[in-house]
Amino acid sequence: MSSLFVSMTGASELVKKQAAHTNNLANVSTTAFKFDMPETHSMPVYQEDTLPTRVYTGTKRMGADFSSGTFISTGNELDVAIVGDGFLAVQGSDGQEAYTRRGDLKVSSQGFLINGSEHLVLGNGGPIAVPPADMISIGQDGVVSFVPQGASSGTYIVLDKIKLVKAPLEGLQKNTEGLFQLVAGSAGVEEDPALHLETGVVEGSNVNPITELLGLINTARQYELNVQMMKKHEENDEASARIMQMK
């Protein structure tokens, strides 16, 4: 039963790993996507005060690789990419502050600055609301300016400044929306005036499709081995039962 338990848990965790590789491949073209890495660790099983009888694999949490993707020129004045480490602060669907590097920005039909995932971009005073304007620009320092409708083209008014932050990478966890949030108990984030943006470009996904395909193949093979081991356990149990019947 001990070896059966090890094989069963191994197969179960490999299914989660396979799902991570599949999700990574599905987001190979998603702006600023950071590929997922299942964080696994050994889980010893104890019986009362004895030494561990077996060790199985457990998934601690889904981590992410924060390496930068390639910058892609778009020519869109509202598109931005963060140079170096850092994040844009946005508002998740739960109303809480979260962090992303996705900078394909636009103005929503409600007049708010949002990114390609339709998350509200946060400034110094919360979500950035953009009044009717003939022109909008975003500076390298994250300052959002606009030309009011009907005003001369050189009449720029400072509206707000995009909240650019640095966060402890080990304290961030990706949620179901693809945004990063702080893990309970981790150090907080802070605005970093040294961070700056490159405009007219977006950051691409950091997924390597070849690596993910190889990961899918290897994971599928490992899963098959665990299933074969479970079948062997079943055959051994049946053989043991026949021996007991002969007695």
C-alpha positions in Angstrom: 0.0 0.0 0.0 2.9 2.4 0.7 4.3 2.1 -2.8 0.8 2.4 -4.3 0.3 5.6 -2.4 3.6 7.1 -3.7 2.6 6.2 -7.3 -0.9 7.6 -6.9 0.3 11.0 -5.5 3.0 11.2 -8.1 0.5 10.8 -10.9 -1.9 13.3 -9.3 0.8 16.0 -9.0 1.9 15.3 -12.6 -1.6 16.2 -13.8 -1.2 19.6 -12.2 2.2 20.0 -13.8 0.7 19.1 -17.2 -2.0 21.7 -16.7 0.7 24.4 -16.0 2.6 23.5 -19.2 -0.7 23.6 -21.2 -1.6 27.0 -19.8 1.9 28.4 -20.6 1.6 27.3 -24.2 -1.9 28.9 -24.4 -0.3 32.2 -23.3 2.7 32.2 -25.6 1.4 35.4 -27.3 -0.2 37.0 -24.3 1.3 40.4 -23.5 3.7 40.3 -20.5 2.7 36.8 -19.5 5.0 35.2 -16.9 5.1 31.4 -17.3 4.0 29.2 -14.4 6.2 26.8 -12.5 4.7 24.3 -10.1 6.7 24.4 -6.9 6.9 20.8 -5.5 8.4 19.5 -2.4 8.8 16.2 -0.5 6.2 15.2 2.0 7.4 12.5 4.4 4.7 10.4 6.0 5.1 9.5 9.7 3.3 6.9 11.8 3.2 8.2 15.3 6.8 8.7 16.6 8.5 6.4 14.1 10.7 7.3 11.2 9.0 8.3 7.9 7.5 5.2 6.2 7.5 6.8 2.7 7.8 10.1 0.9 5.4 11.5 -1.6 5.4 14.7 -3.8 3.1 17.7 -3.0 2.6 20.9 -4.8 3.3 23.8 -2.5 2.0 26.6 -4.8 2.3 27.8 -8.3 5.3 30.0 -8.8 6.2 32.2 -11.8 9.3 33.1 -13.7 9.7 36.9 -13.6 12.3 37.2 -16.4 11.4 39.9 -18.9 9.9 39.2 -22.2 11.0 40.8 -25.5 9.9 44.4 -26.1 7.7 44.6 -29.1 7.2 48.0 -30.9 3.5 48.8 -31.5 3.5 52.5 -32.4 0.6 53.0 -30.1 1.3 56.1 -27.9 -0.5 54.5 -24.9 1.4 51.2 -24.9 4.1 51.1 -22.3 6.7 48.6 -21.0 8.5 48.7 -17.7 12.3 48.9 -18.0 13.9 46.7 -15.4 12.2 45.1 -12.4 8.9 46.5 -11.4 5.1 46.4 -11.9 2.2 48.6 -12.7 -0.5 48.7 -10.0 -4.0 47.8 -11.2 -7.3 46.9 -9.6 -8.4 43.3 -9.8 -12.0 42.2 -10.2 -12.3 41.9 -6.4 -11.5 45.5 -6.0 -8.1 44.9 -4.5 -4.8 46.3 -5.6 -2.7 43.8 -7.7 0.4 44.0 -9.9 1.2 43.3 -13.6 3.7 44.2 -16.3 1.0 44.2 -19.0 1.1 47.7 -20.5 -1.1 47.6 -23.6 -3.2 50.5 -22.3 -6.3 52.2 -23.7 -9.2 54.3 -22.5 -12.4 52.3 -21.7 -15.9 53.3 -22.8 -16.4 54.5 -19.2 -13.4 56.8 -19.5 -10.9 54.9 -17.4 -7.4 53.9 -18.3 -7.3 50.1 -18.6 -4.9 47.5 -19.9 -5.6 44.7 -22.4 -7.1 42.5 -19.7 -9.5 45.4 -18.9 -8.0 45.9 -15.4 -8.2 49.5 -14.1 -4.8 51.1 -14.0 -4.1 52.8 -10.7 -2.6 56.2 -10.1 -1.9 58.3 -7.0 -5.6 58.7 -6.3 -6.9 55.3 -7.4 -8.2 54.3 -10.9 -7.2 56.9 -13.5 -10.2 58.6 -15.0 -9.6 60.3 -18.4 -11.9 63.2 -19.3 -12.9 63.8 -23.0 -9.6 64.6 -24.7 -8.2 65.2 -28.2 -4.9 63.7 -27.2 -3.4 61.5 -24.4 0.2 60.9 -23.7 2.2 58.9 -21.1 5.7 60.0 -20.2 8.6 57.7 -19.3 8.1 58.6 -15.7 4.5 57.3 -15.9 2.8 60.8 -15.9 -0.4 60.8 -17.8 -1.2 64.1 -19.6 -4.0 65.1 -22.0 -5.2 67.8 -24.3 -8.8 68.8 -23.5 -11.3 68.7 -26.4 -11.2 71.9 -28.4 -8.0 73.1 -26.8 -4.8 73.9 -28.8 -2.6 71.0 -29.5 0.2 72.2 -27.1 -2.1 72.6 -24.1 -1.2 69.5 -22.1 -2.7 69.1 -18.6 -1.2 66.6 -16.2 -3.9 64.2 -15.1 -2.2 61.6 -12.8 0.9 59.4 -12.5 0.7 55.6 -13.0 1.6 53.8 -9.8 4.9 52.0 -10.5 6.1 49.7 -7.7 8.7 47.3 -6.7 7.7 44.2 -4.9 9.5 41.3 -3.2 9.3 38.6 -5.9 9.3 35.8 -3.4 6.2 37.3 -1.8 4.1 37.5 -4.9 1.6 34.9 -6.1 -0.3 34.8 -9.3 -4.1 34.7 -9.0 -6.7 33.3 -11.4 -6.8 36.6 -13.3 -3.1 36.4 -14.1 -2.4 39.3 -11.7 0.2 39.1 -8.9 -0.8 39.7 -5.3 1.1 39.7 -2.1 1.2 36.5 -0.1 0.0 37.0 3.5 2.9 37.9 5.8 5.2 39.1 3.0 6.8 42.5 2.9 4.8 45.2 1.3 5.3 47.0 -2.0 6.6 50.5 -2.4 6.5 53.0 -5.2 9.9 53.4 -6.9 10.7 56.8 -8.5 13.6 55.1 -10.3 11.4 53.0 -12.4 10.6 54.3 -15.9 8.6 53.2 -18.9 9.4 52.8 -22.6 6.5 54.1 -24.6 5.1 52.8 -27.9 6.1 49.2 -27.0 4.8 46.3 -25.0 6.5 43.4 -23.3 5.9 40.1 -24.8 5.4 36.7 -23.1 8.4 35.0 -21.6 7.2 31.6 -22.5 9.6 29.4 -24.5 7.2 27.2 -26.6 9.9 24.6 -27.3 10.7 24.2 -23.6 7.0 23.9 -22.8 6.4 21.2 -25.5 9.3 19.2 -24.1 7.9 19.6 -20.6 4.5 18.3 -21.8 6.2 15.2 -23.4 8.4 14.5 -20.3 5.4 14.9 -17.9 3.3 12.6 -20.0 6.0 9.9 -19.9 6.4 10.3 -16.1 2.6 10.0 -15.7 2.5 6.8 -17.7 5.3 5.3 -15.5 3.3 6.1 -12.4 0.1 4.5 -13.9 2.1 1.4 -14.9 3.4 1.2 -11.3 -0.2 1.3 -10.0 -1.1 -1.5 -12.4 1.8 -3.5 -11.0 0.5 -3.0 -7.5 -2.9 -4.2 -8.6 -1.3 -7.4 -10.1 0.7 -8.0 -7.0 -2.4 -7.6 -4.8 -4.3 -10.1 -7.0 -1.4 -12.6 -6.8 -1.3 -12.2 -3.0 -5.0 -12.9 -2.9 -4.7 -16.1 -4.9 -1.9 -17.3 -2.6 -4.1 -16.7 0.4 -6.9 -18.6 -1.2 -4.6 -21.6 -1.9 -3.8 -21.7 1.8 
